[in-house]
Amino acid sequence: MSQSEPDMRVVELIMALRSAGIVDRQVLGALERIPREQFVTADFGERAYENRALPIACGQTISQPFVVAMMTEALCLTPRLKVLEVGTGSGYQSAILSLLSRRLYTIERYRTLLHAAEERFDNLRLRNIVTRLGDGMIGWPEQGDFDRILVTAGTEKCPPALLAQLREGGLLVAPIGPPEQQFVTVFRRDGEAFHQRQIAPVRFVPLIAGIARTL
């Protein structure tokens, strides 16, 4: 396939996302530009553009492209915004966010995942991503406040520390609820109040406090 010919797997995925209700052209364009096959293991390379979650190291997953697109769309990103991501994982969601924001701060509790993601960011020349090995529950207070926060792991209640680091008028998107009944939820800060709305049911790995001692 020549460089001018589109990868039909990507074309089909973008068409499927549009059919599923993703309408933001900037979000679709970001998913089109980021090569998902670079964020999965070699065993799953042929399945990289299927609209499904896939396993990665440390017992984690790379999210289904539709969920990535839906949560990204819910953030209402613009190129001037400062974004915090809790849960770097493979780095795929991070890469999408980096194309749509001014600067992305991303936290991961597994050293193995973080180092692999950093290597991918370097290979793709994504220069506006700042990484940290840390506890996502407490966020990144010395870099707050953030215009947007995305949490890529499930939690029954949104950690107060993350809400506290959200700028006035900012949005936080996270999977909220017990494991069997999580919903992508959008929080909008209005002074000391946080208005919230549910978007869609999902199932994410749990948000865990602390830094993993192994892996």
N, C-alpha and C positions, 0 to 999 in steps of 0.2 A: 504494500500500500504506500503510495507516495505521500509526502507531507501535506499536499493540497487536498487529499481525499479525506473526508471525515470518517472517523471510527463509527461504524454503524451501531456498535454497542452503546456508544454515548448518545447518538441520535435517538435510538429507541428508548433509552432511559429518560432523556429529556421529554420526549413525547409522552411517556407514561406519567411523568410527574405533572405535566400540564393537564393531562386527562384526569389526574387525581385531585386537581384543584390548586396547584401551585401556579400563581399568576405573576409573581414579581420577576421581571426580566433580569434584574441584576442578580438575584439569587440563582436563577436558572443559568445565567451566564457564568457565574462562579463555579457551579457544579460541572458545567461543561468544560471549564478550563483546568480544573484540578484532576489529575490522573488517579482515579481511585485504586487502580491496580498496584500503585506504589505504596499503598497503605495497608495491604493485606499480605498474608504469608504466601509463599510460592504455591502451597497446596491449594489455595483458593483463588489464584490469579485468574483462572478462566471464568470464575463466577463473580468477579469484581463489580461488574455492571448489572448484576441482578438486583432487583429492588428488594433486598433482604439484608438483615444483620448477619455478620460473619464473625467467627471467633478470632481473637488475637491473643497475644501472650498474657500471662498473669491472670488467666481466667476471665478476661474482659472481652468486650465485643466492639466492633466497628458498627455504628448504627446504620439502620436501613436508610438509603438515600432519601426516601420520602420524609422520614422523621427529621433528618438533617435539614432538608429544605423547609419543612414546616416550621421547625423551631427557629431557623435563621430568619425566615420571613416574619415571624412573630416579633423579632427584635426591632424591626423597622430601622435598619441600619442606614447610615450615611457616611461618606468618606471622612467626616470630621470627628467621629465619635471614638471615645476611649472605652475599650471593652475588656471585661474579665471573663475568662472561661474557667470553670471548675471541672477538672477531669480532662486532661489532654488526650489520654488514650493513645490511639494510633497516630493522632495528629490530623486526621482527615477533616473533622469539623473545624479545627483550628485554622487549617489552610483556607477553608471557605470563608471563615470570618475575617481572615487577614486581608482578603481581596476587597472586602466591603467596609472596612473601618480604617481609622487613622493608625491606631496601635492596639495590638492584642496582647494582654497579659494572660498567661495560661498556667495552671497549677496541676501537677500530677503527683500522686503519692507513691507510684511505683517507679523506681530508678530505671529499670530496664525499658519500660515504655517511654519514659521521658527522653532517654538518650537516643532511642530509635526514632522518635518523632523529631528531635532536634536535627538528626542527620537528614531526614526527609526535607525539613524546612530549608536546610542548606542546599540540598540538591536542587530544590525548586526555586532557590533564590528569593525566599520570602523573608524580607529583612525587617519587617515591622512587628515581629513576634518576639516577646520577652517571656522566657520560661522560668519555672521554679519548681523544685522538688519541695512539696509542702503539704500542709493539711488544708484541704479544700473547705472544711467546715468553718475555718476562721478567715478564709479569703486572703486578701493581700492589703491589709489596712494602710501600710505606709505608701501605697500607690493610689489609694482611693482619694476622692470619690470616682465612681465609674458611671459613664452614661448608660451602659448596658452591661448586664451580667447574664451569662448562660451557664446553667448547671447541667452536666451531662450524666448524672447519676441520680437514682431515685431516692427520695427522702419523704417521710410522712409529714414533716413540717419544714418549711424553709428555715435554714439556720439564721437566727437573728443577726449574727455578725455580717452575713452577706447583705441582708436588707439594709443594715446600717451603712454599708459602703456604697449604696446606690444614691446617685445624685438626684436632687429634686427634679421631678418630672421624668426620671429615668425608668427603664423597664428591666425587669428580671424575669427570665423564662426558665422553668424547671419542671421536672416530672415530680408531682406531689401526690402523696397518698401511700397506703400500704401496698406491698408488692403485688397483691392480686387485683388492685384497683387504682393504678396510678393514672393521673391525667396531666398532660402538658398544661401548665398554668402560667399565666402572665400576670405579674405584679407591676403596678405603676405607683411610683411614690408621689404622694401629695402631702407635703409637709411631714408630719409624723404618722400619717395614715398611709396604708397600702391597699389600693383597690386591686381586686384580682378577678380573673375570669378563666374558665377552663376552655381548652381548645379541643383536645382529642385524647382518647385512652391510649396508653403506651405501656411498655414494660422495659424497665432499665435495671441494670445492675445497681446494687445499693451504694449510696454515698457513705463512706466509712471515715471516721475521724482518724487523725494521725498519719504518720509516714510509715509505709510498709517496711518492716525490718529486714525482709529478704526480697528478692526479685527487684 
